[in-house]
Amino acid sequence: MQDPSDSMEIAEPEESGRTDTADSPVEDDSTSTLLVEVLPGVAVVAGEVPPDLKPDLIDFGIVPAADRKQISAILASIGNTATVAGNLGNAFASVQGLHRLGHTTQALLRSGATLAVKDGANLGTVMSSGRIVHQARLVPVTAASKASIAASVGPALAMVALQMMLNEVSGLVRTNLAVTNQVLTTVRKDQWAELTGLVAVVDRAVDQAREIESVPASLWDNIAGSGALLQKQLELYQGNVRAHVKQIGRTDARAHREYLQTNAEVIAFDVRALLSSLNAWTGYHALRAARARTAGREDAAEAQYAEVIARDTRVEFDSTLAEMTSLVDALVRELRLTVELRDPDAWPLSGKRKDVKAARETSARLLEVIEPLADALHPPIPPLNAPDVICGPKSLDPEPYLRVLRWLFEDGEALRALGFPEQLDDDGPISAIVGGAMGIFAAAMDKTTDRTLVAVTDRRIILATTNTLLEQAEIHQDIPTDQVRYVRAPTAPDSSSRSAIDLITRDENIRWLFHADVDNTQVAALAAVLAESMTIPDAERDELQRRRHPSVESAGTGPTGPAGLEATKRAAE
């Protein structure tokens, strides 16, 4: 899931020293913000909390008051070691809350980055909306200290982990509230009423536990009987979501798309219901664990049981969230692709125009209510910029293709080149005469001559026909770049001849022919990008070489080989 905010980022050493710039806050020991990572990606915050950081500060919620004191005490003992200035240890005597560390900070911590140090703590900066708002210190915790923390306050940290899960799913529920108002008038209204009753009971208990920083017996008794009902609701909507995931996982792209378009509102409801049931289920088990922690003051088995609850809840939480993310990703990708389909006026038949227009309008409405949740679960692919290499007619506008390709790309995939060779016949290279006639016919029918789209990324080569891509968002083939064996760009005999590129892959030979008005330098540039992937793996080379050995042996021992000829000669004598 995407972090709500990457607000705590650590500067590189040379950046950390630049505290005299206008954008950098002035170091002030009395107002320093201290952070220490106690769980992967989770830091405890102590000291002065700047106003810009407060919206990202997560309260301890259902973590019992006694556990909070334990965490403060162990962190203060670490802060008072000889390597850290005494006032840092004092600051941890009263912790302020929890903070989710950004991806950049976590990466630096994992890589062992060397940071500027002052009073035994690593200097960093608190970022908000892309600007520096405060200086912070990330207190280093050694492996020995981590072991000490785990041994001393392991059960308390288990409660912190539960609170972070509860905070995460509660945020998603708030993000997706609009879905309820849009679809519940016609979809599964009775089911929703049953679920919301349970959710309200657990939410109220969680709020009360947060207020009193404890889970007394009377509070727990009020919800103790809800466990089986909550499990039933969670399993119901998990089953619904898994059924949706199974349907959209079918290899038939057309059936996949039709299912999503037909069931989009039901999917939106099931995702919303699964979020709500997961939120209530997580809250219930957080209260259950907190109750066990209270009993654990006098019973070691109860304290251990609280850790078991936290562990099992994390496993179920992560699995459910992953399934939901997969489903929402697939749904939103199809909705976004449908919105980007070519304008209905480009369709030759009025019925088709109406169908496309209706699909686009429906998709746009659903996107309004589910897109915020999708972006929170998984950051969207950024818009694609036109690559430096575009090999096609001068009049061609790449923007419509880029808008569709964006939603077909994987995370982090980079577009390196676009090519628009002439459309090939089904049985091989295009015939100049027939292909020309078909091109004229296609232009008359579709208002756009059909071509082959070649999109080269850092991972694969995507092939599609241009009209099919723009009208149906479908690709014909993608070839991993590690399957490229050889690339050839034969020189055209004269200026009126069409340029060509031959691509030899592990499994096939492909030839692309380009229109005469495509500049040869563009063709050469596309070929150069493709050629960067040329390679023959050692395994393939060895296999080809092994194939020749049996024939060599046969030539040496068979009747036509040297030995066979010598035997025949002796027999004749």
Secondary structure, 3 states (H helix, E strand, C coil): CCCCCCCEECCCHHHHCCCCCCCCCCCCHHHCEEEEEEECCEEEEEECCCCCCHHHCECCCCCCHHHHHHHHHHHHHHHCCCCCCHHHHHHCCCEEEEEECCHHHHHHHHHCCCCCEECCEEEEEEEECCEEEEEEEECCCCHHHHHHHHHHHHHHHHHHHHHHHHHHHHHHHHHCHHHHHHHCCCCCHHHHHHHHHHHHHHHHHHHHHHHHCCCCHHHHHHHHHHHHHHHHHHHHHHHHHHHHHHHHCCCCHHHHHHHHHHCHHHHHHHHHHHHHHHHHHHHHHHHHHHHHHHHCCCCHHHHHHHHHHHHHHHHHHHHHHHHHHHHHHHHHHHHHHHHCCCCHHHCCCHHHHHHHHHHHHHHHHHHHHHHHHHHHHCCCCCCCCCCCEEECCCCCCCHHHHHHHHCCCCCCCCEEEEECCECCECCECCCHHHHHHHHHHHHHHHCCCCEEEEEEECCEEEEEEHHHHHHHCCCCEEEEHHHEEEEECCCCCCCCCCCEEEEEECCCEEEEECCCCCCHHHHHHHHHHHHCCCCCCHHHHHHHHHHHHHHHHHHHHCCCCHHHHHHHHHHHC
